[in-house]
Amino acid sequence: MAIIEPEFMELTRSLDVEAFWEENDRCQHFGIHKPRCSVSFAPDDHWIFEFMAVPSTLRYYQDKTYRDALHRDVNQVTREYVGKAFFDEDTWRYQPKRIENLFGCEFAYHEGGTPWFVPVTDDPTTFSDILDRAEAIDLHSWSFPEEFLAEWESRKQKGQEMPLLGTGSRGPATIMSSVLKPETLFFWMYDHPDLIRRFRDILAAKMVEFNRVLRAFSGNASPGWWITDDNCALFNRKLYKEYCYPVLEKVLDAMAPGDVPRYQHSDSAMGHLLEMQYALGIQRVNYGPTVDAALIRAKMPKAMIDGQVPPLLLRDGWPEEIQRRIVEDFQKAGQTGGLNVTTAGSLAAGTGVGRMRWLMQIVQQYCRYDL
């Protein structure tokens, strides 16, 4: 049974969702010459599990037929109440390998949770050998499992629309702290700094090589890059500058040269890193709820801010609290037309369509430029 909060449905009974999204399409650019702030939502697998009270997360990941049916059911609800569908109804069974796999890091699946990378080792000698193997691997022959290639060819022969690969990646902080336990990673930065610098340099080179392989395979000639890097908040400024910045600099220069989109998502408290993010040319951001919208605007004056509504406030707050926060963020960061109102981080599991409608209605009424 989907989460449909009746009190918020009553508050938004006059909301015309079709007209809302038609107007929203005219509100995407940076600047005040548009009707209002734009709005977006990005529900994910965590959200879908609670929204539909999914009995088995393992089945969701392992059974395409079940997953597609669940997506159709969810889309039917969100189309009716929010006016949009958010989930693919013909998902892929197989995927290309991940950059983490290059270092021996694989997903573990457990009932009740989402996939989680298992760190590879706590032994520096073993990790040095892992880096040797990663550096030597030919990514052209490594990147695509046979099952994925067969599925790709089957879909292509049927004339289906094929995805463009190599458009973005998890960021270096999260990759490194997945391949190694976070505490191991940070201890080794002091105990074995040459080893972690080598990890950094191989990661940067292989990310570029890997994603060029993905782009060539899928015919993706569109420059631009997105980054999801929740764990960058674990790094202080010095360590981020030494171990993460060089990776992003190399990857962004290769994948998003010149004046093309560079986007960063992070659920975390990374206000101390904003100057470096801006120096990297990142011009669209979605940071965690403790990063104040005014601070982002001050440190990143030309960046489009996707935020800054705390996910748990939207899920649990009173209508007046949600309204107050949205209006405050608009006053802090939206006056130049560079705010897209959405949750600061992911849409929290347990958020229903009534509360999503309430966010839409508040923006429609109180975040306008045409009054």
C-alpha positions as CSV (number, residue, x, y, z in Angstrom):
1,M,0.0,0.0,0.0
2,A,1.5,3.3,-1.1
3,I,2.1,6.1,1.4
4,I,-0.6,8.8,0.7
5,E,-0.9,11.2,3.6
6,P,-4.5,12.3,3.8
7,E,-3.9,15.5,5.6
8,F,-1.5,16.7,2.9
9,M,-3.8,15.6,0.2
10,E,-6.5,17.8,1.8
11,L,-4.1,20.8,1.9
12,T,-3.3,20.3,-1.8
13,R,-6.7,19.5,-3.2
14,S,-6.5,22.5,-5.6
15,L,-3.1,21.6,-7.0
16,D,-3.1,21.0,-10.7
17,V,-0.2,18.7,-11.2
18,E,-0.3,18.8,-15.0
19,A,-0.2,22.6,-15.1
20,F,2.5,22.6,-12.4
21,W,4.9,20.5,-14.5
22,E,4.1,22.4,-17.7
23,E,5.2,25.6,-15.9
24,N,8.1,23.8,-14.3
25,D,9.6,23.2,-17.8
26,R,9.9,27.0,-18.2
27,C,11.8,27.4,-14.9
28,Q,14.9,25.3,-15.5
29,H,17.5,28.0,-16.3
30,F,19.6,30.0,-14.0
31,G,18.2,33.5,-13.7
32,I,15.0,35.4,-12.6
33,H,13.4,35.6,-16.0
34,K,11.1,32.7,-15.4
35,P,7.8,32.2,-13.5
36,R,9.3,30.7,-10.3
37,C,11.8,28.3,-8.9
38,S,11.8,24.9,-10.4
39,V,11.1,21.7,-8.4
40,S,12.5,18.2,-8.8
41,F,12.3,14.8,-6.9
42,A,14.7,11.9,-7.0
43,P,13.2,8.9,-5.3
44,D,15.5,5.8,-5.2
45,D,15.4,2.2,-4.2
46,H,15.5,3.1,-0.5
47,W,12.4,5.2,-1.0
48,I,10.5,2.7,-3.1
49,F,11.0,-0.1,-0.5
50,E,9.2,1.8,2.2
51,F,6.7,3.6,0.0
52,M,5.3,0.2,-1.2
53,A,6.2,-1.8,1.9
54,V,8.3,-4.2,-0.3
55,P,8.5,-7.6,1.3
56,S,11.9,-8.6,-0.2
57,T,14.7,-6.3,-1.2
58,L,16.7,-9.3,-2.5
59,R,13.9,-10.2,-4.9
60,Y,13.9,-6.6,-6.1
61,Y,17.5,-6.8,-7.1
62,Q,17.5,-10.4,-8.4
63,D,14.2,-10.6,-10.3
64,K,13.7,-8.3,-13.3
65,T,10.1,-9.2,-13.8
66,Y,9.3,-8.4,-10.2
67,R,11.3,-5.2,-10.3
68,D,9.6,-3.9,-13.4
69,A,6.1,-4.7,-12.1
70,L,6.9,-2.9,-8.9
71,H,8.1,0.1,-10.9
72,R,4.9,0.1,-12.9
73,D,2.8,0.1,-9.7
74,V,4.8,2.9,-8.2
75,N,4.7,5.0,-11.4
76,Q,0.9,4.6,-11.5
77,V,0.6,6.1,-8.0
78,T,3.0,9.0,-8.6
79,R,1.5,9.8,-12.0
80,E,-1.9,10.1,-10.4
81,Y,-0.9,12.1,-7.3
82,V,2.3,13.9,-8.3
83,G,2.0,14.0,-12.1
84,K,5.3,12.2,-12.9
85,A,6.7,8.7,-13.2
86,F,10.2,8.3,-11.8
87,F,11.2,4.6,-12.4
88,D,12.2,2.6,-15.5
89,E,9.6,0.0,-16.4
90,D,12.0,-2.1,-18.5
91,T,15.2,-2.4,-16.3
92,W,18.3,-4.1,-17.4
93,R,19.2,-7.5,-16.0
94,Y,23.0,-6.9,-16.4
95,Q,25.3,-3.9,-16.2
96,P,28.9,-3.0,-17.1
97,K,31.4,-3.5,-14.3
98,R,32.0,-0.8,-11.8
99,I,35.3,1.1,-11.2
100,E,35.3,-0.4,-7.6
101,N,35.4,-3.9,-9.2
102,L,38.7,-3.1,-10.7
103,F,40.2,-3.1,-7.2
104,G,38.5,-6.4,-6.2
105,C,35.6,-4.7,-4.4
106,E,32.2,-6.5,-5.0
107,F,28.6,-5.9,-3.9
108,A,27.1,-7.9,-1.0
109,Y,23.3,-8.3,-1.0
110,H,21.4,-8.8,2.3
111,E,17.6,-9.0,2.8
112,G,16.2,-5.7,4.0
113,G,19.0,-3.6,2.6
114,T,20.5,-2.1,-0.5
115,P,23.7,-3.5,-2.1
116,W,26.8,-2.7,-0.2
117,F,30.5,-2.8,-1.3
118,V,32.7,-5.1,0.7
119,P,36.2,-3.7,1.5
120,V,39.0,-5.8,0.0
121,T,41.7,-6.0,2.6
122,D,43.3,-4.6,5.8
123,D,46.8,-5.7,4.7
124,P,48.9,-3.1,2.9
125,T,51.1,-5.7,1.1
126,T,48.0,-7.4,-0.3
127,F,46.6,-4.0,-1.4
128,S,49.8,-3.2,-3.2
129,D,49.3,-6.4,-5.2
130,I,45.7,-5.4,-5.9
131,L,46.9,-2.1,-7.3
132,D,49.5,-3.9,-9.5
133,R,46.7,-6.0,-11.0
134,A,44.3,-3.0,-11.4
135,E,47.0,-1.0,-13.2
136,A,47.8,-3.9,-15.6
137,I,44.2,-4.7,-16.6
138,D,43.1,-4.0,-20.1
139,L,39.8,-2.2,-19.6
140,H,38.6,-2.8,-23.2
141,S,38.3,-6.5,-22.5
142,W,37.4,-6.2,-18.8
143,S,34.6,-3.7,-18.7
144,F,31.7,-5.6,-20.1
145,P,30.5,-9.0,-18.8
146,E,29.3,-11.5,-21.5
147,E,25.8,-11.4,-20.1
148,F,25.6,-7.6,-20.5
149,L,27.0,-7.8,-24.0
150,A,24.3,-10.3,-25.0
151,E,21.5,-8.2,-23.4
152,W,22.9,-5.1,-25.2
153,E,22.9,-6.9,-28.6
154,S,19.4,-8.3,-28.0
155,R,17.9,-4.9,-27.2
156,K,19.7,-3.2,-30.0
157,Q,18.4,-5.8,-32.5
158,K,14.9,-5.0,-31.3
159,G,15.4,-1.3,-32.0
160,Q,15.1,-0.3,-28.4
161,E,16.6,3.0,-27.2
162,M,20.0,2.3,-25.9
163,P,21.5,4.2,-22.9
164,L,24.5,6.5,-23.1
165,L,27.2,5.2,-20.8
166,G,30.1,7.0,-19.1
167,T,28.0,10.0,-18.0
168,G,29.1,10.1,-14.3
169,S,30.4,8.1,-11.4
170,R,30.7,7.9,-7.6
171,G,33.4,10.3,-6.5
172,P,36.9,9.4,-5.2
173,A,36.1,9.8,-1.5
174,T,33.3,7.3,-1.7
175,I,35.2,4.9,-4.0
176,M,38.3,4.9,-1.9
177,S,36.3,4.4,1.4
178,S,34.4,1.5,-0.2
179,V,37.4,-0.3,-1.6
180,L,39.0,0.1,1.9
181,K,37.3,0.5,5.2
182,P,37.2,4.2,6.0
183,E,39.3,3.7,9.1
184,T,41.9,1.7,7.2
185,L,42.0,4.3,4.4
186,F,42.6,7.2,6.9
187,F,45.2,5.3,9.0
188,W,47.1,4.4,5.8
189,M,47.1,8.0,4.7
190,Y,49.5,8.6,7.6
191,D,51.1,5.1,8.0
192,H,51.4,4.3,4.2
193,P,51.0,7.6,2.4
194,D,52.8,6.4,-0.7
195,L,50.4,3.5,-1.0
196,I,47.4,5.7,-0.9
197,R,48.9,8.2,-3.3
198,R,49.4,5.4,-5.7
199,F,45.8,4.3,-5.2
200,R,44.7,7.9,-5.9
201,D,46.8,8.1,-9.1
202,I,45.7,4.7,-10.4
203,L,42.1,5.5,-9.6
204,A,42.2,8.8,-11.5
205,A,43.9,7.3,-14.6
206,K,41.6,4.3,-14.7
207,M,38.4,6.3,-14.2
208,V,39.3,8.3,-17.3
209,E,40.2,5.2,-19.2
210,F,37.2,3.2,-18.1
211,N,34.7,5.9,-18.9
212,R,36.2,6.5,-22.3
213,V,35.7,2.8,-23.0
214,L,32.0,3.2,-21.8
215,R,31.5,6.2,-24.0
216,A,33.0,4.7,-27.1
217,F,31.0,1.5,-26.7
218,S,27.7,3.3,-26.3
219,G,28.4,6.1,-28.8
220,N,28.2,8.8,-26.2
221,A,29.8,12.0,-27.5
222,S,28.1,14.3,-25.0
223,P,30.6,16.0,-22.7
224,G,29.6,16.6,-19.1
225,W,29.9,14.7,-15.8
226,W,28.0,14.0,-12.6
227,I,29.6,13.0,-9.3
228,T,27.9,11.3,-6.3
229,D,30.3,11.4,-3.4
230,D,28.6,11.1,0.0
231,N,31.7,10.2,1.9
232,C,33.7,13.4,1.0
233,A,32.5,14.8,4.4
234,L,34.9,12.4,6.1
235,F,37.8,14.3,4.6
236,N,39.2,17.5,6.1
237,R,40.3,20.2,3.7
238,K,44.0,19.1,3.7
239,L,43.1,15.4,3.0
240,Y,40.5,16.3,0.4
241,K,43.0,18.5,-1.4
242,E,45.6,15.8,-1.4
243,Y,43.6,12.7,-2.2
244,C,40.3,13.7,-3.8
245,Y,40.8,17.0,-5.6
246,P,43.5,15.6,-8.0
247,V,41.2,12.7,-9.0
248,L,38.3,15.0,-9.8
249,E,40.5,17.5,-11.6
250,K,41.8,14.8,-13.9
251,V,38.4,13.2,-14.5
252,L,36.6,16.4,-15.0
253,D,39.2,17.8,-17.4
254,A,38.9,14.6,-19.5
255,M,35.1,14.0,-19.3
256,A,33.7,17.6,-19.0
257,P,36.2,19.9,-20.7
258,G,35.4,23.6,-21.0
259,D,32.0,25.1,-20.2
260,V,29.9,21.9,-19.9
261,P,27.8,20.6,-17.0
262,R,29.7,19.5,-13.9
263,Y,27.4,18.2,-11.1
264,Q,28.1,17.0,-7.5
265,H,25.7,15.2,-5.2
266,S,26.5,14.5,-1.6
267,D,24.2,13.8,1.3
268,S,26.9,14.9,3.7
269,A,28.0,17.9,5.7
270,M,30.7,19.2,3.3
271,G,30.4,23.0,3.8
272,H,34.2,23.1,4.5
273,L,34.9,21.9,0.9
274,L,32.8,24.3,-1.1
275,E,35.7,26.5,-2.3
276,M,37.4,23.5,-3.8
277,Q,34.2,22.3,-5.4
278,Y,33.8,25.7,-7.1
279,A,37.4,25.7,-8.1
280,L,36.8,22.4,-9.9
281,G,34.2,24.1,-12.0
282,I,31.3,22.3,-10.4
283,Q,28.2,24.5,-11.2
284,R,25.3,22.4,-10.0
285,V,25.2,20.9,-6.5
286,N,23.0,18.9,-4.2
287,Y,24.5,18.9,-0.7
288,G,23.4,17.6,2.7
289,P,20.8,19.3,4.8
290,T,23.3,20.8,7.3
291,V,25.0,22.9,4.5
292,D,23.2,26.2,4.6
293,A,21.8,27.6,1.4
294,A,23.3,31.0,2.1
295,L,26.7,29.5,2.5
296,I,26.5,27.7,-0.8
297,R,25.4,30.8,-2.5
298,A,28.2,32.8,-1.0
299,K,30.9,30.3,-1.8
300,M,29.4,29.2,-5.2
301,P,27.7,32.3,-6.6
302,K,27.0,30.9,-10.1
303,A,26.0,27.4,-9.1
304,M,22.5,26.0,-9.5
305,I,21.6,24.7,-6.0
306,D,19.4,21.6,-5.9
307,G,18.1,21.8,-2.4
308,Q,18.0,22.6,0.5
309,V,14.9,21.0,2.1
310,P,16.0,18.5,4.8
311,P,14.7,15.1,3.7
312,L,13.5,14.2,7.2
313,L,11.7,17.6,7.6
314,L,9.7,16.9,4.4
315,R,9.0,13.3,5.7
316,D,8.1,14.2,9.3
317,G,7.6,17.9,9.6
318,W,4.4,19.9,10.2
319,P,3.1,21.7,7.1
320,E,4.1,25.1,8.5
321,E,7.7,23.9,9.2
322,I,8.2,22.7,5.7
323,Q,6.8,25.9,4.3
324,R,9.0,28.1,6.5
325,R,12.1,26.2,5.4
326,I,11.3,26.4,1.7
327,V,10.7,30.1,1.9
328,E,13.9,30.7,4.0
329,D,16.0,28.9,1.4
330,F,14.4,30.9,-1.4
331,Q,15.3,34.1,0.4
332,K,18.8,32.9,1.0
333,A,19.7,31.3,-2.3
334,G,16.9,31.8,-4.8
335,Q,16.8,35.5,-5.4
336,T,19.3,35.3,-8.2
337,G,17.3,32.5,-9.9
338,G,19.8,29.7,-9.0
339,L,17.7,27.5,-6.8
340,N,15.9,24.3,-7.8
341,V,13.8,23.3,-4.8
342,T,14.2,19.7,-3.8
343,T,15.5,17.7,-0.9
344,A,19.1,18.3,0.3
345,G,20.3,14.8,-0.4
346,S,18.0,11.9,-1.2
347,L,14.2,11.8,-0.8
348,A,13.8,10.1,2.5
349,A,12.3,6.7,2.7
350,G,8.8,7.1,4.2
351,T,8.0,10.3,2.3
352,G,4.6,10.0,0.7
353,V,3.0,11.7,-2.3
354,G,0.9,14.1,-0.2
355,R,4.1,15.7,1.2
356,M,5.6,15.8,-2.3
357,R,2.5,17.7,-3.4
358,W,2.8,20.1,-0.5
359,L,6.4,21.0,-1.5
360,M,5.1,21.6,-5.0
361,Q,2.3,23.8,-3.8
362,I,4.5,25.9,-1.5
363,V,7.0,26.6,-4.3
364,Q,4.2,27.4,-6.7
365,Q,2.8,30.0,-4.3
366,Y,5.8,31.4,-2.5
367,C,8.9,31.0,-4.7
368,R,7.9,33.1,-7.7
369,Y,9.6,35.8,-9.8
370,D,6.6,36.9,-11.8
371,L,4.6,38.6,-8.9
